[in-house]
Every structure is written in structure tokens, then in C-alpha cells.
Amino acid sequence: MSQTTLDRIVENRRAQVEQLKREVPLSALEARIEANDPPRNFSAMLRGPQVKIIAEIARASIESGPFMQIYDPRVLAQEFSGNNAAAISCVTEETCYDGDGFLIHRARNYMPLPVVRRDFIIDDYQLYESRALEADAVNLVAATLSDLNLRLSLSLVRDLGMDAMVEAFGAQDIKRALDANAKVVAINNWDLDAPTANIERTVQLAGLVPDDVILVSIGGVRSLTDVKRLAVSGVDAVLVGSMLMRSEEPGWILRRLTGVDAQPGRR
């Protein structure tokens, strides 16, 4: 995914959000939030003596296109929950990932794990929408938000009772996330200029994240060996998506990736 692609996604998202605001006023979202159950604790599920796995539900990706295996998100979420996942990620961006917000509702209502909404969130409206859709956490892509908007978004996320996972592509993004008081930092291993992911990005950058901040690695995990290498670097959790969505037995794959002891510190 090139920077141009990222810019195009954000531009599309802005137009879609403006349309949503006309169709569903903020007051309607607030009413739905009032009726929802309280959020589940996403960040608490990522702590512990072993590296946690965030299992992702997605219909497509920019890198891979549509996934051949198409699952009912209700069934898939139950399978992930029953095979050692710590949390579920749902990709809801529509144009490039063929997602929709109701993936969250369908996944969350059939198992006990917290659900994080992965999207390109560039407007406060989307944060209210996320909680209205029953998301327990959201991801914020640092590269798409100004320093001020990142801080304000994190504050609103907390006011809504959710957690936030701030995605970083490099050292500068990590610094900005920490300066904004992010409690969960996710290093995205995907190359913005090519459809490849390499866990070495997390290995190289992990030391920039303090031990009291949860560190997640996104993309590039292909085996238990990769999880073990990330564990040595001090990663608290790994988000796995494409490998699960391509598999005919995602639960078995997920179980094979779990049980790796986490390291007590990154330095």
C-alpha cells in the first residue's frame, strides 16, 4: 500500500463519513450507546505471561484482494474464541477491505471476547459510531491524524469507555503515539510502498515502546517461530489476519500460534 493509496482511502472515508452524518445523526448514535452493554476490557486481555493473539476477521485486503474462504463472522468469532484468541479484530473499511460496521455486532454477540474495530478513523463521529456498533476498542492510524487530533481522539475514546490501539509504521509514529499518551501501541509491519510485511520492523522498533505500554505487532506472522521471535523482542500481542482468513482451518492455525511465553521487559 503506497502513501498515495493511504491518502485515497482517507479521502474516501471522509466523504463516506459526511454521508453517514446526514443519514444517521449523532443523537441517534448516542441513544444506541446508552442502550448498549458496557465495553469489554480490550487492553486487560492483552496482558499476561504469554504473548496474546488478536484474531482478525476480514473479507479482503489491499495486499491480497478478496479472501477465498468466506466465513460467517458469528461462526468465525466463536472459533477464534474457542481456540485461545485474546481478542477479535474486525476490519470495517468498505472500499478496499469490503468491510462493514455490522461485522462487529455479528462477531461480538456470539462470544465473550472484546472486539477492536480496525478502520481509518479520522472523525469523532466514527468513534461514537464504533461504540454504537458495540466495539470495545478502536485502532487509530497515527499517520492519518495530526498530533492534536490524535490526542483528542484518544481522550474521546476513553470518555466513551473504549480502548484505543494506535498503529505506527515507524519511529516517528511511535513517538507521536506516546506523546499523545497512548496505552496500546501497534507496530504495523506492512510496507507502505509494497504489498509485503516483515516482522523485523517490530523487532527493530520494539525498544522505543516503554514496558508499561502494551506493544502489539501487526502483519507478517507466518509461523510459531515468528511469534517466538516477537516474544523475545518484548511484544505483548500479535494481530494475525490474512493467514487465518486464507485457511480452511483457522482455529487450528490459531491454536498453533498460542502458548509462547512473553518476556518480562524489552531492554
C-alpha positions as a Markdown table, in Angstrom:
| # | Residue | x | y | z |
|---|---|---|---|---|
| 1 | Met | 0.0 | 0.0 | 0.0 |
| 2 | Ser | 1.6 | 3.2 | -1.1 |
| 3 | Gln | 1.2 | 6.6 | 0.6 |
| 4 | Thr | -1.0 | 7.6 | -2.3 |
| 5 | Thr | -3.2 | 4.7 | -1.6 |
| 6 | Leu | -3.4 | 5.6 | 2.1 |
| 7 | Asp | -4.3 | 9.2 | 1.1 |
| 8 | Arg | -7.0 | 7.9 | -1.2 |
| 9 | Ile | -8.5 | 5.7 | 1.5 |
| 10 | Val | -8.6 | 8.6 | 3.9 |
| 11 | Glu | -10.2 | 10.9 | 1.3 |
| 12 | Asn | -12.9 | 8.2 | 0.6 |
| 13 | Arg | -13.5 | 7.8 | 4.3 |
| 14 | Arg | -14.1 | 11.5 | 4.8 |
| 15 | Ala | -16.7 | 11.5 | 2.0 |
| 16 | Gln | -18.4 | 8.4 | 3.5 |
| 17 | Val | -18.4 | 9.8 | 7.0 |
| 18 | Glu | -20.1 | 13.0 | 5.8 |
| 19 | Gln | -22.8 | 11.0 | 4.1 |
| 20 | Leu | -23.3 | 8.9 | 7.3 |
| 21 | Lys | -23.7 | 12.1 | 9.3 |
| 22 | Arg | -26.6 | 13.1 | 7.0 |
| 23 | Glu | -28.2 | 9.7 | 7.3 |
| 24 | Val | -27.7 | 8.9 | 11.0 |
| 25 | Pro | -27.4 | 12.0 | 13.3 |
| 26 | Leu | -25.0 | 11.9 | 16.3 |
| 27 | Ser | -28.0 | 11.9 | 18.6 |
| 28 | Ala | -29.1 | 8.6 | 17.2 |
| 29 | Leu | -25.7 | 7.1 | 17.8 |
| 30 | Glu | -25.7 | 8.4 | 21.4 |
| 31 | Ala | -29.1 | 6.8 | 22.0 |
| 32 | Arg | -27.8 | 3.4 | 20.8 |
| 33 | Ile | -24.7 | 3.8 | 23.0 |
| 34 | Glu | -26.9 | 4.3 | 26.0 |
| 35 | Ala | -28.7 | 1.1 | 25.3 |
| 36 | Asn | -25.5 | -1.0 | 24.7 |
| 37 | Asp | -23.8 | -3.2 | 27.3 |
| 38 | Pro | -20.6 | -1.7 | 28.8 |
| 39 | Pro | -17.4 | -2.2 | 26.7 |
| 40 | Arg | -15.3 | -5.3 | 27.4 |
| 41 | Asn | -11.7 | -4.6 | 28.6 |
| 42 | Phe | -9.5 | -4.9 | 25.5 |
| 43 | Ser | -6.2 | -3.8 | 27.0 |
| 44 | Ala | -6.6 | -6.1 | 30.0 |
| 45 | Met | -6.9 | -9.1 | 27.7 |
| 46 | Leu | -3.5 | -8.3 | 26.1 |
| 47 | Arg | -1.6 | -8.5 | 29.4 |
| 48 | Gly | -0.3 | -11.7 | 30.9 |
| 49 | Pro | 2.6 | -14.2 | 31.0 |
| 50 | Gln | 2.2 | -15.3 | 27.4 |
| 51 | Val | 2.0 | -13.4 | 24.1 |
| 52 | Lys | -1.6 | -12.8 | 23.2 |
| 53 | Ile | -3.2 | -13.3 | 19.8 |
| 54 | Ile | -5.7 | -10.9 | 18.3 |
| 55 | Ala | -7.5 | -12.8 | 15.6 |
| 56 | Glu | -8.8 | -10.7 | 12.7 |
| 57 | Ile | -12.0 | -11.1 | 10.7 |
| 58 | Ala | -11.7 | -9.5 | 7.2 |
| 59 | Arg | -13.2 | -10.1 | 3.9 |
| 60 | Ala | -10.4 | -8.7 | 1.8 |
| 61 | Ser | -7.2 | -6.8 | 1.9 |
| 62 | Ile | -5.3 | -4.4 | -0.3 |
| 63 | Glu | -2.4 | -6.8 | -0.3 |
| 64 | Ser | -4.3 | -10.0 | -1.1 |
| 65 | Gly | -7.6 | -8.9 | -2.6 |
| 66 | Pro | -10.7 | -10.9 | -1.6 |
| 67 | Phe | -10.0 | -13.9 | 0.6 |
| 68 | Met | -11.1 | -17.2 | -0.9 |
| 69 | Gln | -12.5 | -18.5 | 2.3 |
| 70 | Ile | -15.7 | -16.6 | 3.2 |
| 71 | Tyr | -17.0 | -17.2 | 6.7 |
| 72 | Asp | -20.0 | -16.2 | 8.8 |
| 73 | Pro | -18.4 | -13.8 | 11.3 |
| 74 | Arg | -20.6 | -15.3 | 14.1 |
| 75 | Val | -19.1 | -18.7 | 13.5 |
| 76 | Leu | -15.6 | -17.4 | 13.0 |
| 77 | Ala | -15.6 | -15.4 | 16.1 |
| 78 | Gln | -16.8 | -18.4 | 18.1 |
| 79 | Glu | -14.0 | -20.5 | 16.6 |
| 80 | Phe | -11.4 | -17.8 | 17.4 |
| 81 | Ser | -12.7 | -17.5 | 21.0 |
| 82 | Gly | -12.6 | -21.3 | 21.5 |
| 83 | Asn | -9.0 | -21.6 | 20.2 |
| 84 | Asn | -7.1 | -19.2 | 22.5 |
| 85 | Ala | -7.6 | -15.8 | 20.9 |
| 86 | Ala | -7.4 | -12.9 | 23.4 |
| 87 | Ala | -9.5 | -10.5 | 21.3 |
| 88 | Ile | -11.1 | -10.2 | 17.9 |
| 89 | Ser | -10.4 | -7.6 | 15.3 |
| 90 | Cys | -13.0 | -6.7 | 12.7 |
| 91 | Val | -11.9 | -4.8 | 9.6 |
| 92 | Thr | -14.8 | -2.4 | 8.7 |
| 93 | Glu | -13.4 | -0.2 | 5.9 |
| 94 | Glu | -15.6 | -0.7 | 2.9 |
| 95 | Thr | -13.8 | 0.4 | -0.3 |
| 96 | Cys | -10.6 | -1.5 | -0.1 |
| 97 | Tyr | -11.4 | -4.2 | 2.5 |
| 98 | Asp | -15.0 | -4.9 | 1.7 |
| 99 | Gly | -15.9 | -4.4 | 5.4 |
| 100 | Asp | -18.9 | -3.0 | 7.2 |
| 101 | Gly | -19.6 | -2.0 | 10.8 |
| 102 | Phe | -22.1 | -4.7 | 11.4 |
| 103 | Leu | -19.3 | -7.3 | 11.4 |
| 104 | Ile | -18.6 | -6.1 | 14.9 |
| 105 | His | -22.2 | -6.7 | 16.1 |
| 106 | Arg | -22.3 | -10.1 | 14.5 |
| 107 | Ala | -19.0 | -11.2 | 15.9 |
| 108 | Arg | -19.3 | -9.8 | 19.4 |
| 109 | Asn | -22.7 | -11.2 | 20.2 |
| 110 | Tyr | -21.7 | -14.8 | 20.0 |
| 111 | Met | -18.6 | -15.0 | 22.2 |
| 112 | Pro | -17.1 | -13.2 | 25.3 |
| 113 | Leu | -14.0 | -11.6 | 23.9 |
| 114 | Pro | -13.5 | -7.8 | 23.3 |
| 115 | Val | -13.7 | -6.6 | 19.7 |
| 116 | Val | -11.5 | -3.9 | 18.2 |
| 117 | Arg | -12.7 | -2.0 | 15.2 |
| 118 | Arg | -9.9 | -1.7 | 12.6 |
| 119 | Asp | -10.6 | 1.1 | 10.1 |
| 120 | Phe | -9.3 | 4.5 | 9.1 |
| 121 | Ile | -10.9 | 6.7 | 11.8 |
| 122 | Ile | -10.4 | 10.4 | 11.0 |
| 123 | Asp | -13.5 | 11.9 | 12.6 |
| 124 | Asp | -15.1 | 11.9 | 16.1 |
| 125 | Tyr | -18.3 | 10.7 | 14.5 |
| 126 | Gln | -16.6 | 7.4 | 13.8 |
| 127 | Leu | -15.7 | 7.0 | 17.5 |
| 128 | Tyr | -19.3 | 7.4 | 18.5 |
| 129 | Glu | -20.3 | 5.1 | 15.7 |
| 130 | Ser | -17.8 | 2.5 | 16.9 |
| 131 | Arg | -19.3 | 2.4 | 20.4 |
| 132 | Ala | -22.8 | 2.4 | 18.9 |
| 133 | Leu | -21.8 | -0.7 | 16.9 |
| 134 | Glu | -20.6 | -2.3 | 20.2 |
| 135 | Ala | -16.9 | -2.0 | 19.5 |
| 136 | Asp | -14.8 | -2.4 | 22.7 |
| 137 | Ala | -11.8 | -0.7 | 21.2 |
| 138 | Val | -10.7 | 1.1 | 18.0 |
| 139 | Asn | -7.5 | 1.5 | 16.1 |
| 140 | Leu | -6.2 | 4.9 | 15.3 |
| 141 | Val | -3.6 | 5.1 | 12.5 |
| 142 | Ala | -1.1 | 7.8 | 13.6 |
| 143 | Ala | -0.2 | 8.7 | 10.0 |
| 144 | Thr | -3.7 | 9.8 | 9.3 |
| 145 | Leu | -4.1 | 12.1 | 12.3 |
| 146 | Ser | -2.4 | 15.4 | 13.4 |
| 147 | Asp | -0.8 | 15.5 | 16.8 |
| 148 | Leu | -3.8 | 17.4 | 18.2 |
| 149 | Asn | -6.4 | 15.2 | 16.6 |
| 150 | Leu | -4.6 | 12.1 | 17.9 |
| 151 | Arg | -4.7 | 13.4 | 21.5 |
| 152 | Leu | -8.3 | 14.5 | 21.2 |
| 153 | Ser | -9.4 | 11.2 | 19.7 |
| 154 | Leu | -7.7 | 9.2 | 22.5 |
| 155 | Ser | -9.4 | 11.4 | 25.0 |
| 156 | Leu | -12.8 | 10.8 | 23.4 |
| 157 | Val | -12.2 | 7.1 | 23.2 |
| 158 | Arg | -11.6 | 6.9 | 26.9 |
| 159 | Asp | -14.7 | 9.1 | 27.6 |
| 160 | Leu | -16.7 | 6.5 | 25.6 |
| 161 | Gly | -15.3 | 3.7 | 27.8 |
| 162 | Met | -13.3 | 2.1 | 25.0 |
| 163 | Asp | -9.6 | 1.3 | 24.5 |
| 164 | Ala | -7.5 | 2.6 | 21.6 |
| 165 | Met | -4.7 | 0.8 | 19.7 |
| 166 | Val | -2.5 | 3.4 | 17.9 |
| 167 | Glu | -0.9 | 2.0 | 14.8 |
| 168 | Ala | 2.6 | 3.1 | 13.9 |
| 169 | Phe | 4.7 | 2.5 | 10.8 |
| 170 | Gly | 7.9 | 3.9 | 12.1 |
| 171 | Ala | 9.8 | 5.6 | 15.0 |
| 172 | Gln | 8.2 | 9.0 | 14.5 |
| 173 | Asp | 4.7 | 7.5 | 14.7 |
| 174 | Ile | 5.6 | 5.7 | 17.9 |
| 175 | Lys | 6.9 | 9.0 | 19.4 |
| 176 | Arg | 3.7 | 10.7 | 18.4 |
| 177 | Ala | 1.6 | 7.9 | 19.9 |
| 178 | Leu | 3.5 | 8.0 | 23.2 |
| 179 | Asp | 3.4 | 11.8 | 23.3 |
| 180 | Ala | -0.4 | 11.6 | 23.0 |
| 181 | Asn | -0.5 | 9.2 | 26.0 |
| 182 | Ala | -1.4 | 6.0 | 24.0 |
| 183 | Lys | -1.6 | 3.0 | 26.3 |
| 184 | Val | -1.5 | 0.4 | 23.4 |
| 185 | Val | 0.9 | 0.9 | 20.5 |
| 186 | Ala | 0.7 | -1.4 | 17.5 |
| 187 | Ile | 3.7 | -1.6 | 15.1 |
| 188 | Asn | 2.3 | -2.3 | 11.6 |
| 189 | Asn | 4.8 | -4.4 | 9.7 |
| 190 | Trp | 3.3 | -3.8 | 6.3 |
| 191 | Asp | 5.4 | -1.8 | 3.8 |
| 192 | Leu | 3.6 | 1.2 | 2.6 |
| 193 | Asp | 5.4 | 1.0 | -0.8 |
| 194 | Ala | 4.9 | -2.7 | -1.5 |
| 195 | Pro | 2.4 | -5.5 | -0.5 |
| 196 | Thr | 4.8 | -7.2 | 1.9 |
| 197 | Ala | 5.1 | -7.4 | 5.6 |
| 198 | Asn | 8.2 | -8.1 | 7.7 |
| 199 | Ile | 8.2 | -8.7 | 11.5 |
| 200 | Glu | 11.7 | -7.3 | 11.6 |
| 201 | Arg | 10.2 | -3.8 | 11.7 |
| 202 | Thr | 8.7 | -4.7 | 15.1 |
| 203 | Val | 11.9 | -6.3 | 16.2 |
| 204 | Gln | 13.9 | -3.1 | 15.4 |
| 205 | Leu | 11.4 | -0.6 | 16.9 |
| 206 | Ala | 10.1 | -2.5 | 19.9 |
| 207 | Gly | 12.7 | -0.9 | 22.2 |
| 208 | Leu | 11.1 | 2.5 | 21.6 |
| 209 | Val | 7.9 | 1.4 | 23.4 |
| 210 | Pro | 8.1 | 1.6 | 27.3 |
| 211 | Asp | 7.4 | -1.6 | 29.2 |
| 212 | Asp | 4.2 | -0.1 | 30.7 |
| 213 | Val | 2.7 | 0.4 | 27.3 |
| 214 | Ile | 1.2 | -2.6 | 25.6 |
| 215 | Leu | 3.0 | -3.5 | 22.4 |
| 216 | Val | 1.2 | -5.2 | 19.5 |
| 217 | Ser | 2.8 | -6.4 | 16.3 |
| 218 | Ile | 0.6 | -6.4 | 13.2 |
| 219 | Gly | 1.2 | -8.4 | 10.0 |
| 220 | Gly | 3.9 | -10.7 | 8.7 |
| 221 | Val | 3.4 | -13.6 | 11.2 |
| 222 | Arg | 3.5 | -16.8 | 9.3 |
| 223 | Ser | 4.6 | -19.4 | 12.0 |
| 224 | Leu | 5.1 | -20.1 | 15.6 |
| 225 | Thr | 8.8 | -19.2 | 15.1 |
| 226 | Asp | 7.7 | -15.7 | 14.2 |
| 227 | Val | 5.7 | -15.4 | 17.4 |
| 228 | Lys | 8.6 | -16.6 | 19.4 |
| 229 | Arg | 10.9 | -14.0 | 17.8 |
| 230 | Leu | 8.5 | -11.3 | 18.5 |
| 231 | Ala | 8.2 | -12.5 | 22.1 |
| 232 | Val | 11.9 | -12.1 | 22.6 |
| 233 | Ser | 11.6 | -8.5 | 21.4 |
| 234 | Gly | 9.0 | -7.9 | 24.2 |
| 235 | Val | 5.8 | -7.9 | 22.2 |
| 236 | Asp | 2.7 | -8.4 | 24.3 |
| 237 | Ala | 0.3 | -9.3 | 21.5 |
| 238 | Val | 0.3 | -10.2 | 17.8 |
| 239 | Leu | -2.5 | -9.4 | 15.4 |
| 240 | Val | -3.0 | -12.2 | 12.8 |
| 241 | Gly | -5.4 | -11.8 | 9.9 |
| 242 | Ser | -4.6 | -12.9 | 6.4 |
| 243 | Met | -3.1 | -16.3 | 7.4 |
| 244 | Leu | -6.3 | -17.1 | 9.3 |
| 245 | Met | -8.6 | -15.9 | 6.6 |
| 246 | Arg | -6.9 | -17.9 | 3.9 |
| 247 | Ser | -7.0 | -21.1 | 5.9 |
| 248 | Glu | -9.7 | -23.8 | 5.8 |
| 249 | Glu | -8.9 | -24.5 | 9.5 |
| 250 | Pro | -8.3 | -21.1 | 11.1 |
| 251 | Gly | -9.0 | -22.4 | 14.6 |
| 252 | Trp | -6.2 | -25.0 | 14.3 |
| 253 | Ile | -3.8 | -22.3 | 12.9 |
| 254 | Leu | -4.7 | -20.0 | 15.8 |
| 255 | Arg | -4.1 | -22.7 | 18.4 |
| 256 | Arg | -0.7 | -23.4 | 16.9 |
| 257 | Leu | 0.4 | -19.8 | 17.4 |
| 258 | Thr | -0.5 | -19.6 | 21.1 |
| 259 | Gly | 1.3 | -20.6 | 24.3 |
| 260 | Val | 4.5 | -18.5 | 23.7 |
| 261 | Asp | 5.9 | -17.1 | 27.0 |
| 262 | Ala | 6.2 | -13.3 | 27.0 |
| 263 | Gln | 9.4 | -11.6 | 28.1 |
| 264 | Pro | 9.4 | -9.6 | 31.3 |
| 265 | Gly | 10.9 | -6.5 | 29.7 |
| 266 | Arg | 12.1 | -5.1 | 26.4 |
| 267 | Arg | 15.6 | -3.9 | 27.5 |
